Amino acid sequence: MTPVVGAFPVTGCVSRVLVLAVLAVALIDCAFSAGGPEYLEVSVSATEDGTVQTVQRCTPVPVMPGAHAAREHAFGDAFRARIDASRDLVTITFVGINDPELANKAFSRDSLESGFAISDLRVETTAGRRFTVAITSACPVSTSGP
């Protein structure tokens, strides 16, 4: 089999330049990443009224089709948040609060990729404690333990 360079009637440096130019044009439309969806996390944090301590919990969003992640995060002894995440949908449900159906949320991957955030979700526990909950599509450094 004849090498590509040998197929050109010109020789030496000019033929090499032509081959490199053809390869450059061929590679213009190529992607150099693995492609597919990027790695995402969803963060749920809660700050009790009258305090400055924010408790933050992070959950990775699966990348592979058909993958599923389910985590339940406790916010002290006050309430819990259950995060069910698949590649395309994240659902957050709350346990231990009044009117959970008003606080429960679902987000598409597109919403998370565009930088989705709720910063002022007000919840009241069944024991009467009040919290401000934030849900974001990023996991910044936590201000308290895991």
C-alpha positions, 0 to 999 in steps of 0.5 A, spaced: 500 500 500 502 506 498 503 511 503 498 518 502 504 522 502 507 518 496 500 519 492 501 526 491 505 528 485 509 533 489 515 531 493 518 533 500 516 539 504 510 541 499 507 534 500 507 534 507 504 541 508 499 538 503 497 532 507 497 536 514 492 541 510 488 536 508 488 532 515 487 539 519 480 540 514 478 533 516 479 534 523 475 541 524 469 538 525 471 533 530 470 533 538 476 532 542 471 530 548 468 524 550 461 528 549 455 526 553 452 530 559 456 533 564 457 531 571 452 535 575 450 535 583 444 538 586 445 541 593 440 542 598 441 546 604 437 549 610 438 554 615 433 555 621 430 561 623 434 565 628 441 561 626 446 563 622 448 555 621 447 552 614 447 545 613 448 543 606 447 536 603 450 534 596 447 529 591 451 527 584 446 526 578 447 520 574 450 521 567 449 514 564 442 512 561 438 508 566 442 510 572 439 512 579 441 515 585 437 516 591 439 519 598 436 521 604 439 527 608 437 529 615 437 536 617 438 535 624 433 532 628 428 537 624 426 534 617 429 530 612 429 531 604 429 525 599 433 526 593 431 521 587 436 523 581 436 519 574 440 522 568 434 526 566 430 528 572 431 530 579 426 529 584 426 532 591 421 530 597 421 532 604 419 528 610 417 531 617 414 538 614 407 541 614 405 541 607 410 537 603 406 537 597 407 545 596 415 544 598 416 538 593 420 539 587 422 536 580 427 539 576 430 537 569 437 536 567 436 542 562 434 546 568 440 544 572 445 545 567 443 552 566 444 553 573 438 552 576 437 555 584 431 556 589 434 560 595 427 562 599 423 555 600 420 556 606 418 550 610 415 549 617 417 542 621 411 538 624 414 540 631 413 548 629 421 549 627 421 554 621 427 553 616 429 557 609 431 551 604 435 552 598 436 548 592 441 549 587 445 545 581 451 546 584 455 544 590 459 549 593 463 548 599 459 547 605 459 551 611 458 545 616 459 538 616 457 532 611 
